[in-house]
Amino acid sequence: MNDLPEGFTCPAGREKPWGTNHAVLMGRKVINEPFAVINADDFYGRDSFAVLGKQLSGMAGKKNDYCMVGYRVGNTLSESGSVARGVCTTNEEGFLTGVVERTAIERIDGDIQFTDENGKKVVLEENTPVSMNMWGFTPDYFEYSEEYFKEFLKENMSNLKCEYFIPLMVNKLITEGTARVKVLDTTSKWFGVTYAADRQGVVDKIKALVEAGEYPNKLF
């Protein structure tokens, strides 16, 4: 939490670190090759790692070319209630043009939908790509992140709950034309514990994957 750029000090009263992109920055002194970023509390599925690993293997020595695994929104829903997802837009070449956080996404009467900022119901196609925070970067990403973190802190230091998110940084790089992000499709189904009621379903799904030989019974 106190690992900040020179000239900045963590304000009294702040209780949590500075968000996902601050977490990424913690690896800047030891990572010198293409790397992946994931959430520790999500189950991403085998195919997503295979897709991301293949892309990362071709990124060595490159700059400003990143990637993101785009999950099909229909594969990321909870059976217990609505979810929040970063809904992605892409260009004709499959590169990310933006990520917009949408809340209260759920399947109603067969349609996947959410309510936008104007109170309008919006229906999403089953295969609409969404971000589950599964990214691939090259080391130059650290340089951009450090510079923008300074700007972020100048504007938000007094806000004790502000967070420096990965999509915030990525959107800035895309908008400025500094970098591009390839969106990788995956057939994997995400699952995690969004609600307490999700727990047993997650346990059952992992058990089924172990029995099918797709996931090890013991990780280590």
Order of alpha helices (4+ residues) and beta strands (2+ residues): alpha-beta-alpha-beta-beta-beta-beta-beta-beta-alpha-alpha-beta-alpha
